[in-house]
């Protein structure tokens, strides 16, 4: 009788061990799949981070270009709004008044002499 009980316990132990090994193998397979999926996700994450860095760099370049163009546009608008020199008959003020200044200088020279 004792032998039969021992044999049954051995059989149950062998059966439980086999069942635990099967579950362990199943869990190991699941862990391997998770590891592979994790590697894929990490690769995708790194690719997305690279893409984000490139997009941020592109955004900064576009922002700098936009600011440069705005400054250029403001400069052109300021030039258009700036007062234009008076040019009678195509002459500048200097051209217009140079003879008079020469005449005044000549008059002063005449008086002093």
N, CA, C and O atoms as CSV, one atom per row, in Angstrom:
chain,resi,resn,atom,element,x,y,z
A,1,UNK,N,N,0.822,-1.201,0.000
A,1,UNK,CA,C,0.000,0.000,0.000
A,1,UNK,C,C,0.863,1.261,0.000
A,1,UNK,O,O,0.590,2.198,-0.750
A,2,UNK,N,N,1.881,1.290,0.820
A,2,UNK,CA,C,2.771,2.443,0.897
A,2,UNK,C,C,3.440,2.665,-0.448
A,2,UNK,O,O,3.579,3.801,-0.901
A,3,UNK,N,N,3.847,1.591,-1.075
A,3,UNK,CA,C,4.497,1.699,-2.393
A,3,UNK,C,C,3.558,2.315,-3.421
A,3,UNK,O,O,3.971,3.138,-4.238
A,4,UNK,N,N,2.316,1.918,-3.375
A,4,UNK,CA,C,1.346,2.469,-4.315
A,4,UNK,C,C,1.184,3.968,-4.080
A,4,UNK,O,O,1.116,4.728,-5.046
A,5,UNK,N,N,1.120,4.414,-2.833
A,5,UNK,CA,C,0.980,5.837,-2.505
A,5,UNK,C,C,2.226,6.587,-2.983
A,5,UNK,O,O,2.119,7.673,-3.553
A,6,UNK,N,N,3.401,6.009,-2.750
A,6,UNK,CA,C,4.639,6.641,-3.189
A,6,UNK,C,C,4.649,6.749,-4.703
A,6,UNK,O,O,5.030,7.781,-5.256
A,7,UNK,N,N,4.228,5.682,-5.375
A,7,UNK,CA,C,4.184,5.698,-6.848
A,7,UNK,C,C,3.206,6.756,-7.363
A,7,UNK,O,O,3.496,7.447,-8.341
A,8,UNK,N,N,2.048,6.885,-6.706
A,8,UNK,CA,C,1.072,7.907,-7.103
A,8,UNK,C,C,1.651,9.315,-6.898
A,8,UNK,O,O,1.487,10.197,-7.742
A,9,UNK,N,N,2.321,9.501,-5.774
A,9,UNK,CA,C,2.917,10.809,-5.493
A,9,UNK,C,C,4.004,11.125,-6.511
A,9,UNK,O,O,4.119,12.261,-6.970
A,10,UNK,N,N,4.798,10.121,-6.862
A,10,UNK,CA,C,5.832,10.327,-7.883
A,10,UNK,C,C,5.193,10.704,-9.209
A,10,UNK,O,O,5.653,11.616,-9.896
A,11,UNK,N,N,4.124,9.989,-9.563
A,11,UNK,CA,C,3.433,10.252,-10.828
A,11,UNK,C,C,2.862,11.673,-10.825
A,11,UNK,O,O,2.990,12.406,-11.805
A,12,UNK,N,N,2.224,12.054,-9.696
A,12,UNK,CA,C,1.682,13.416,-9.592
A,12,UNK,C,C,2.809,14.447,-9.677
A,12,UNK,O,O,2.663,15.474,-10.340
A,13,UNK,N,N,3.917,14.178,-9.015
A,13,UNK,CA,C,5.052,15.084,-9.032
A,13,UNK,C,C,5.607,15.203,-10.448
A,13,UNK,O,O,5.912,16.301,-10.914
A,14,UNK,N,N,5.734,14.077,-11.121
A,14,UNK,CA,C,6.226,14.095,-12.504
A,14,UNK,C,C,5.259,14.869,-13.382
A,14,UNK,O,O,5.684,15.649,-14.235
A,15,UNK,N,N,3.969,14.662,-13.184
A,15,UNK,CA,C,2.946,15.356,-13.974
A,15,UNK,C,C,2.992,16.866,-13.694
A,15,UNK,O,O,2.945,17.664,-14.629
A,16,UNK,N,N,3.084,17.267,-12.407
A,16,UNK,CA,C,3.163,18.682,-12.055
A,16,UNK,C,C,4.444,19.304,-12.613
A,16,UNK,O,O,4.421,20.432,-13.106
A,17,UNK,N,N,5.540,18.587,-12.540
A,17,UNK,CA,C,6.807,19.087,-13.067
A,17,UNK,C,C,6.696,19.295,-14.571
A,17,UNK,O,O,7.152,20.311,-15.096
A,18,UNK,N,N,6.095,18.341,-15.261
A,18,UNK,CA,C,5.919,18.469,-16.711
A,18,UNK,C,C,5.013,19.654,-17.033
A,18,UNK,O,O,5.272,20.406,-17.972
A,19,UNK,N,N,3.953,19.812,-16.251
A,19,UNK,CA,C,3.029,20.927,-16.465
A,19,UNK,C,C,3.748,22.261,-16.203
A,19,UNK,O,O,3.592,23.213,-16.967
A,20,UNK,N,N,4.524,22.320,-15.135
A,20,UNK,CA,C,5.262,23.548,-14.813
A,20,UNK,C,C,6.298,23.848,-15.897
A,20,UNK,O,O,6.494,25.010,-16.252
A,21,UNK,N,N,6.957,22.829,-16.422
A,21,UNK,CA,C,7.920,23.043,-17.505
A,21,UNK,C,C,7.223,23.572,-18.752
A,21,UNK,O,O,7.742,24.447,-19.444
A,22,UNK,N,N,6.039,23.030,-19.030
A,22,UNK,CA,C,5.284,23.500,-20.201
A,22,UNK,C,C,4.885,24.965,-20.009
A,22,UNK,O,O,5.013,25.770,-20.932
A,23,UNK,N,N,4.399,25.314,-18.802
A,23,UNK,CA,C,4.031,26.702,-18.520
A,23,UNK,C,C,5.254,27.608,-18.591
A,23,UNK,O,O,5.186,28.715,-19.125
A,24,UNK,N,N,6.380,27.128,-18.046
A,24,UNK,CA,C,7.613,27.896,-18.088
A,24,UNK,C,C,8.058,28.118,-19.530
A,24,UNK,O,O,8.479,29.221,-19.879
A,25,UNK,N,N,7.975,27.111,-20.356
A,25,UNK,CA,C,8.339,27.241,-21.768
A,25,UNK,C,C,7.416,28.245,-22.463
A,25,UNK,O,O,7.854,29.044,-23.290
A,26,UNK,N,N,6.136,28.186,-22.111
A,26,UNK,CA,C,5.169,29.130,-22.681
A,26,UNK,C,C,5.509,30.560,-22.251
A,26,UNK,O,O,5.477,31.481,-23.068
A,27,UNK,N,N,5.831,30.741,-20.974
A,27,UNK,CA,C,6.197,32.071,-20.476
A,27,UNK,C,C,7.491,32.566,-21.113
A,27,UNK,O,O,7.609,33.744,-21.450
A,28,UNK,N,N,8.460,31.672,-21.277
A,28,UNK,CA,C,9.709,32.055,-21.921
A,28,UNK,C,C,9.474,32.478,-23.375
A,28,UNK,O,O,10.078,33.438,-23.854
A,29,UNK,N,N,8.604,31.762,-24.062
A,29,UNK,CA,C,8.275,32.123,-25.450
A,29,UNK,C,C,7.596,33.494,-25.481
A,29,UNK,O,O,7.871,34.319,-26.353
A,30,UNK,N,N,6.702,33.721,-24.512
A,30,UNK,CA,C,6.011,35.015,-24.439
A,30,UNK,C,C,7.037,36.119,-24.148
A,30,UNK,O,O,6.975,37.189,-24.754
A,31,UNK,N,N,7.966,35.875,-23.238
A,31,UNK,CA,C,8.996,36.865,-22.939
A,31,UNK,C,C,9.871,37.147,-24.162
A,31,UNK,O,O,10.251,38.292,-24.405
A,32,UNK,N,N,10.186,36.115,-24.919
A,32,UNK,CA,C,10.985,36.306,-26.134
A,32,UNK,C,C,10.237,37.174,-27.140
A,32,UNK,O,O,10.828,38.060,-27.756
A,33,UNK,N,N,8.936,36.922,-27.309
A,33,UNK,CA,C,8.132,37.752,-28.215
A,33,UNK,C,C,8.088,39.199,-27.721
A,33,UNK,O,O,8.204,40.133,-28.514
A,34,UNK,N,N,7.921,39.382,-26.407
A,34,UNK,CA,C,7.907,40.738,-25.839
A,34,UNK,C,C,9.243,41.430,-26.046
A,34,UNK,O,O,9.289,42.624,-26.340
A,35,UNK,N,N,10.328,40.685,-25.894
A,35,UNK,CA,C,11.656,41.252,-26.114
A,35,UNK,C,C,11.810,41.710,-27.561
A,35,UNK,O,O,12.326,42.797,-27.819
A,36,UNK,N,N,11.365,40.885,-28.501
A,36,UNK,CA,C,11.432,41.245,-29.922
A,36,UNK,C,C,10.566,42.464,-30.210
A,36,UNK,O,O,10.991,43.380,-30.915
A,37,UNK,N,N,9.353,42.475,-29.666
A,37,UNK,CA,C,8.462,43.618,-29.878
A,37,UNK,C,C,9.048,44.887,-29.259
A,37,UNK,O,O,8.935,45.974,-29.825
A,38,UNK,N,N,9.673,44.737,-28.095
A,38,UNK,CA,C,10.306,45.881,-27.440
A,38,UNK,C,C,11.428,46.432,-28.299
A,38,UNK,O,O,11.565,47.646,-28.450
A,39,UNK,N,N,12.232,45.536,-28.866
A,39,UNK,CA,C,13.320,45.979,-29.744
A,39,UNK,C,C,12.767,46.747,-30.943
A,39,UNK,O,O,13.311,47.779,-31.335
A,40,UNK,N,N,11.699,46.242,-31.511
A,40,UNK,CA,C,11.071,46.919,-32.661
A,40,UNK,C,C,10.563,48.295,-32.240
A,40,UNK,O,O,10.778,49.288,-32.936
A,41,UNK,N,N,9.883,48.340,-31.087
A,41,UNK,CA,C,9.343,49.622,-30.607
A,41,UNK,C,C,10.452,50.621,-30.277
A,41,UNK,O,O,10.315,51.815,-30.542
A,42,UNK,N,N,11.555,50.129,-29.696
A,42,UNK,CA,C,12.678,51.021,-29.390
A,42,UNK,C,C,13.252,51.582,-30.686
A,42,UNK,O,O,13.573,52.768,-30.767
A,43,UNK,N,N,13.380,50.722,-31.704
A,43,UNK,CA,C,13.873,51.196,-33.003
A,43,UNK,C,C,12.950,52.233,-33.608
A,43,UNK,O,O,13.407,53.246,-34.137
A,44,UNK,N,N,11.638,51.981,-33.531
A,44,UNK,CA,C,10.670,52.954,-34.050
A,44,UNK,C,C,10.750,54.265,-33.263
A,44,UNK,O,O,10.692,55.349,-33.844
A,45,UNK,N,N,10.883,54.156,-31.941
A,45,UNK,CA,C,10.980,55.350,-31.091
A,45,UNK,C,C,12.205,56.167,-31.480
A,45,UNK,O,O,12.114,57.388,-31.616
A,46,UNK,N,N,13.339,55.518,-31.659
A,46,UNK,CA,C,14.559,56.230,-32.038
A,46,UNK,C,C,14.399,56.881,-33.409
A,46,UNK,O,O,14.859,58.001,-33.627
A,47,UNK,N,N,13.742,56.172,-34.337
A,47,UNK,CA,C,13.487,56.756,-35.652
A,47,UNK,C,C,12.602,57.989,-35.554
A,47,UNK,O,O,12.842,58.992,-36.226
A,48,UNK,N,N,11.576,57.908,-34.713
A,48,UNK,CA,C,10.685,59.059,-34.522
A,48,UNK,C,C,11.414,60.225,-33.854
A,48,UNK,O,O,11.183,61.385,-34.194
A,49,UNK,N,N,12.286,59.914,-32.910
A,49,UNK,CA,C,13.061,60.987,-32.269
A,49,UNK,C,C,13.963,61.677,-33.289
A,49,UNK,O,O,14.092,62.901,-33.278
A,50,UNK,N,N,14.587,60.893,-34.171
A,50,UNK,CA,C,15.417,61.482,-35.230
A,50,UNK,C,C,14.573,62.375,-36.133
A,50,UNK,O,O,14.977,63.479,-36.497
A,51,UNK,N,N,13.398,61.872,-36.483
A,51,UNK,CA,C,12.506,62.643,-37.358
A,51,UNK,C,C,12.065,63.940,-36.673
A,51,UNK,O,O,11.985,64.990,-37.310
A,52,UNK,N,N,11.782,63.858,-35.378
A,52,UNK,CA,C,11.383,65.055,-34.622
A,52,UNK,C,C,12.530,66.060,-34.597
A,52,UNK,O,O,12.309,67.258,-34.772
A,53,UNK,N,N,13.762,65.575,-34.377
A,53,UNK,CA,C,14.906,66.486,-34.375
A,53,UNK,C,C,15.046,67.182,-35.733
A,53,UNK,O,O,15.300,68.385,-35.797
A,54,UNK,N,N,14.877,66.417,-36.815
A,54,UNK,CA,C,14.973,67.012,-38.151
A,54,UNK,C,C,13.864,68.037,-38.374
A,54,UNK,O,O,14.102,69.103,-38.943
A,55,UNK,N,N,12.650,67.709,-37.924
A,55,UNK,CA,C,11.536,68.645,-38.079
A,55,UNK,C,C,11.755,69.917,-37.260
A,55,UNK,O,O,11.431,71.014,-37.717
A,56,UNK,N,N,12.301,69.774,-36.055
A,56,UNK,CA,C,12.577,70.948,-35.235
A,56,UNK,C,C,13.662,71.818,-35.873
A,56,UNK,O,O,13.587,73.046,-35.843
A,57,UNK,N,N,14.666,71.163,-36.446
A,57,UNK,CA,C,15.720,71.919,-37.123
A,57,UNK,C,C,15.135,72.638,-38.333
A,57,UNK,O,O,15.450,73.803,-38.576
A,58,UNK,N,N,14.295,71.959,-39.083
A,58,UNK,CA,C,13.643,72.562,-40.258
A,58,UNK,C,C,12.760,73.733,-39.823
A,58,UNK,O,O,12.744,74.782,-40.467
A,59,UNK,N,N,12.025,73.542,-38.721
A,59,UNK,CA,C,11.161,74.606,-38.208
A,59,UNK,C,C,12.000,75.834,-37.842
A,59,UNK,O,O,11.612,76.965,-38.133
A,60,UNK,N,N,13.145,75.606,-37.207
A,60,UNK,CA,C,14.012,76.721,-36.817
A,60,UNK,C,C,14.555,77.433,-38.052
A,60,UNK,O,O,14.641,78.661,-38.076
A,61,UNK,N,N,14.923,76.660,-39.081
A,61,UNK,CA,C,15.422,77.269,-40.316
A,61,UNK,C,C,14.321,78.108,-40.975
A,61,UNK,O,O,14.576,79.220,-41.437
A,62,UNK,N,N,13.102,77.571,-41.015
A,62,UNK,CA,C,11.987,78.311,-41.609
A,62,UNK,C,C,11.670,79.570,-40.795
A,62,UNK,O,O,11.349,80.617,-41.358
A,63,UNK,N,N,11.762,79.458,-39.473
A,63,UNK,CA,C,11.505,80.609,-38.620
A,63,UNK,C,C,12.552,81.704,-38.878
A,63,UNK,O,O,12.216,82.883,-38.981
A,64,UNK,N,N,13.814,81.299,-38.979
A,64,UNK,CA,C,14.880,82.270,-39.253
A,64,UNK,C,C,14.662,82.920,-40.615
A,64,UNK,O,O,14.852,84.127,-40.762
A,65,UNK,N,N,14.267,82.133,-41.608
A,65,UNK,CA,C,14.007,82.673,-42.947
A,65,UNK,C,C,12.838,83.655,-42.899
A,65,UNK,O,O,12.881,84.711,-43.530
A,66,UNK,N,N,11.793,83.301,-42.146
A,66,UNK,CA,C,10.628,84.177,-42.030
A,66,UNK,C,C,11.027,85.502,-41.369
A,66,UNK,O,O,10.618,86.573,-41.817
A,67,UNK,N,N,11.830,85.421,-40.299
A,67,UNK,CA,C,12.273,86.650,-39.626
A,67,UNK,C,C,13.142,87.494,-40.546
A,67,UNK,O,O,13.033,88.721,-40.559
A,68,UNK,N,N,14.005,86.838,-41.318
A,68,UNK,CA,C,14.854,87.566,-42.259
A,68,UNK,C,C,13.999,88.274,-43.297
A,68,UNK,O,O,14.242,89.434,-43.628
A,69,UNK,N,N,12.998,87.570,-43.807
A,69,UNK,CA,C,12.124,88.182,-44.823
A,69,UNK,C,C,11.302,89.327,-44.243
A,69,UNK,O,O,11.084,90.341,-44.904
A,70,UNK,N,N,10.842,89.156,-42.987
A,70,UNK,CA,C,10.096,90.249,-42.342
A,70,UNK,C,C,10.976,91.483,-42.190
A,70,UNK,O,O,10.544,92.603,-42.460
A,71,UNK,N,N,12.215,91.268,-41.754
A,71,UNK,CA,C,13.144,92.391,-41.586
A,71,UNK,C,C,13.410,93.049,-42.925
A,71,UNK,O,O,13.456,94.276,-43.020
A,72,UNK,N,N,13.583,92.246,-43.956
A,72,UNK,CA,C,13.813,92.790,-45.300
A,72,UNK,C,C,12.597,93.592,-45.754
A,72,UNK,O,O,12.739,94.677,-46.319
A,73,UNK,N,N,11.397,93.056,-45.506
A,73,UNK,CA,C,10.165,93.746,-45.897
A,73,UNK,C,C,10.036,95.064,-45.128
A,73,UNK,O,O,9.680,96.087,-45.712
A,74,UNK,N,N,10.327,95.044,-43.806
A,74,UNK,CA,C,10.263,96.284,-43.018
A,74,UNK,C,C,11.256,97.306,-43.541
A,74,UNK,O,O,10.955,98.498,-43.614
A,75,UNK,N,N,12.437,96.836,-43.904
A,75,UNK,CA,C,13.453,97.746,-44.434
A,75,UNK,C,C,12.957,98.396,-45.729
A,75,UNK,O,O,13.104,99.602,-45.926
A,76,UNK,N,N,12.369,97.577,-46.607
A,76,UNK,CA,C,11.843,98.128,-47.865
A,76,UNK,C,C,10.711,99.116,-47.602
A,76,UNK,O,O,10.632,100.166,-48.241
A,77,UNK,N,N,9.829,98.772,-46.650
A,77,UNK,CA,C,8.728,99.677,-46.310
A,77,UNK,C,C,9.260,100.974,-45.701
A,77,UNK,O,O,8.758,102.057,-46.002
A,78,UNK,N,N,10.273,100.861,-44.846
A,78,UNK,CA,C,10.885,102.063,-44.251
A,78,UNK,C,C,11.505,102.936,-45.330
A,78,UNK,O,O,11.397,104.162,-45.278
A,79,UNK,N,N,12.144,102.324,-46.292
A,79,UNK,CA,C,12.739,103.090,-47.388
A,79,UNK,C,C,11.659,103.804,-48.195
A,79,UNK,O,O,11.841,104.944,-48.621
A,80,UNK,N,N,10.533,103.121,-48.399
A,80,UNK,CA,C,9.448,103.744,-49.162
A,80,UNK,C,C,8.840,104.913,-48.388
A,80,UNK,O,O,8.436,105.909,-48.989
A,81,UNK,N,N,8.772,104.799,-47.053
A,81,UNK,CA,C,8.184,105.847,-46.230
A,81,UNK,C,C,9.152,106.994,-45.958
A,81,UNK,O,O,8.720,108.087,-45.590
A,82,UNK,N,N,10.426,106.771,-46.128
A,82,UNK,CA,C,11.425,107.806,-45.826
A,82,UNK,C,C,11.233,108.998,-46.759
A,82,UNK,O,O,10.899,108.832,-47.932
A,83,UNK,N,N,11.450,110.214,-46.222
A,83,UNK,CA,C,11.284,111.396,-47.077
A,83,UNK,C,C,12.321,111.382,-48.198
A,83,UNK,O,O,13.495,111.070,-47.999
A,84,UNK,N,N,11.840,111.726,-49.353
A,84,UNK,CA,C,12.722,111.778,-50.529
A,84,UNK,C,C,13.350,113.164,-50.595
A,84,UNK,O,O,12.695,114.159,-50.287
A,85,UNK,N,N,14.603,113.232,-50.991
A,85,UNK,CA,C,15.225,114.553,-51.103
A,85,UNK,C,C,14.544,115.367,-52.205
A,85,UNK,O,O,14.143,114.834,-53.240
A,86,UNK,N,N,14.425,116.673,-51.950
A,86,UNK,CA,C,13.825,117.577,-52.935
A,86,UNK,C,C,14.811,117.765,-54.084
A,86,UNK,O,O,15.955,118.172,-53.884
A,87,UNK,N,N,14.348,117.465,-55.267
A,87,UNK,CA,C,15.224,117.598,-56.441
A,87,UNK,C,C,14.489,118.426,-57.493
A,87,UNK,O,O,13.758,117.871,-58.313
A,88,UNK,N,N,14.679,119.784,-57.479
A,88,UNK,CA,C,14.027,120.607,-58.514
A,88,UNK,C,C,14.765,120.429,-59.845
A,88,UNK,O,O,15.990,120.522,-59.912
A,89,UNK,N,N,14.007,120.179,-60.871
A,89,UNK,CA,C,14.567,120.010,-62.217
A,89,UNK,C,C,15.704,118.995,-62.263
A,89,UNK,O,O,16.658,119.154,-63.024
A,90,UNK,N,N,15.596,117.959,-61.448
A,90,UNK,CA,C,16.608,116.912,-61.471
A,90,UNK,C,C,17.868,117.282,-60.727
A,90,UNK,O,O,18.850,116.543,-60.795
A,91,UNK,N,N,17.882,118.424,-60.000
A,91,UNK,CA,C,19.071,118.854,-59.268
A,91,UNK,C,C,18.864,118.581,-57.778
A,91,UNK,O,O,17.740,118.657,-57.282
A,92,UNK,N,N,19.931,118.267,-57.074
A,92,UNK,CA,C,19.844,118.102,-55.625
A,92,UNK,C,C,19.921,119.473,-54.994
A,92,UNK,O,O,20.240,120.459,-55.659
A,93,UNK,N,N,19.628,119.531,-53.706
A,93,UNK,CA,C,19.718,120.824,-53.013
A,93,UNK,C,C,21.120,121.392,-53.114
A,93,UNK,O,O,21.297,122.598,-53.292
A,94,UNK,N,N,22.110,120.532,-53.002
A,94,UNK,CA,C,23.500,120.996,-53.106
A,94,UNK,C,C,23.750,121.617,-54.477
A,94,UNK,O,O,24.354,122.685,-54.584
A,95,UNK,N,N,23.272,120.925,-55.545
A,95,UNK,CA,C,23.447,121.451,-56.899
A,95,UNK,C,C,22.711,122.777,-57.051
A,95,UNK,O,O,23.192,123.700,-57.709
A,96,UNK,N,N,21.529,122.853,-56.428
A,96,UNK,CA,C,20.686,124.039,-56.575
A,96,UNK,C,C,21.296,125.261,-55.891
A,96,UNK,O,O,21.242,126.366,-56.431
A,97,UNK,N,N,21.881,125.063,-54.696
A,97,UNK,CA,C,22.357,126.201,-53.921
A,97,UNK,C,C,23.861,126.412,-53.996
A,97,UNK,O,O,24.359,127.377,-53.417
A,98,UNK,N,N,24.598,125.566,-54.674
A,98,UNK,CA,C,26.050,125.725,-54.783
A,98,UNK,C,C,26.414,127.064,-55.439
A,98,UNK,O,O,27.319,127.737,-54.946
A,99,UNK,N,N,25.758,127.479,-56.521
A,99,UNK,CA,C,26.126,128.764,-57.114
A,99,UNK,C,C,25.895,129.927,-56.146
A,99,UNK,O,O,26.708,130.849,-56.084
A,100,UNK,N,N,24.807,129.890,-55.401
A,100,UNK,CA,C,24.527,130.987,-54.457
A,100,UNK,C,C,25.597,131.025,-53.383
A,100,UNK,O,O,26.051,132.105,-53.004
A,101,UNK,N,N,26.004,129.879,-52.891
A,101,UNK,CA,C,27.039,129.825,-51.870
A,101,UNK,C,C,28.352,130.335,-52.445
A,101,UNK,O,O,29.111,131.021,-51.761
A,102,UNK,N,N,28.615,130.007,-53.680
A,102,UNK,CA,C,29.823,130.506,-54.340
A,102,UNK,C,C,29.753,132.041,-54.457
A,102,UNK,O,O,30.743,132.740,-54.243
A,103,UNK,N,N,28.553,132.542,-54.805
A,103,UNK,CA,C,28.371,133.989,-54.928
A,103,UNK,C,C,28.561,134.686,-53.578
A,103,UNK,O,O,29.163,135.758,-53.514
A,104,UNK,N,N,28.055,134.084,-52.505
A,104,UNK,CA,C,28.206,134.671,-51.171
A,104,UNK,C,C,29.675,134.688,-50.801
A,104,UNK,O,O,30.166,135.686,-50.274
A,105,UNK,N,N,30.383,133.606,-51.067
A,105,UNK,CA,C,31.822,133.550,-50.774
A,105,UNK,C,C,32.576,134.608,-51.590
A,105,UNK,O,O,33.481,135.268,-51.079
A,106,UNK,N,N,32.199,134.757,-52.836
A,106,UNK,CA,C,32.847,135.769,-53.687
A,106,UNK,C,C,32.555,137.163,-53.157
A,106,UNK,O,O,33.444,138.014,-53.145
A,107,UNK,N,N,31.334,137.410,-52.722
A,107,UNK,CA,C,30.954,138.715,-52.182
A,107,UNK,C,C,31.745,139.023,-50.919
A,107,UNK,O,O,32.240,140.136,-50.738
A,108,UNK,N,N,31.858,138.027,-50.050
A,108,UNK,CA,C,32.628,138.195,-48.796
A,108,UNK,C,C,34.092,138.496,-49.147
A,108,UNK,O,O,34.702,139.378,-48.543
A,109,UNK,N,N,34.647,137.781,-50.105
A,109,UNK,CA,C,36.039,138.014,-50.508
A,109,UNK,C,C,36.198,139.425,-51.032
A,109,UNK,O,O,37.181,140.098,-50.721
A,110,UNK,N,N,35.241,139.879,-51.824
A,110,UNK,CA,C,35.299,141.223,-52.393
A,110,UNK,C,C,35.258,142.272,-51.279
A,110,UNK,O,O,36.020,143.238,-51.300
A,111,UNK,N,N,34.376,142.077,-50.321
A,111,UNK,CA,C,34.226,143.036,-49.229
A,111,UNK,C,C,35.495,143.079,-48.385
A,111,UNK,O,O,35.950,144.153,-47.993
A,112,UNK,N,N,36.061,141.912,-48.108
A,112,UNK,CA,C,37.242,141.843,-47.256
A,112,UNK,C,C,38.464,142.420,-47.948
A,112,UNK,O,O,39.370,142.927,-47.288
A,113,UNK,N,N,38.497,142.348,-49.247
A,113,UNK,CA,C,39.660,142.867,-49.967
A,113,UNK,C,C,39.483,144.338,-50.096
A,113,UNK,O,O,40.337,145.015,-50.670
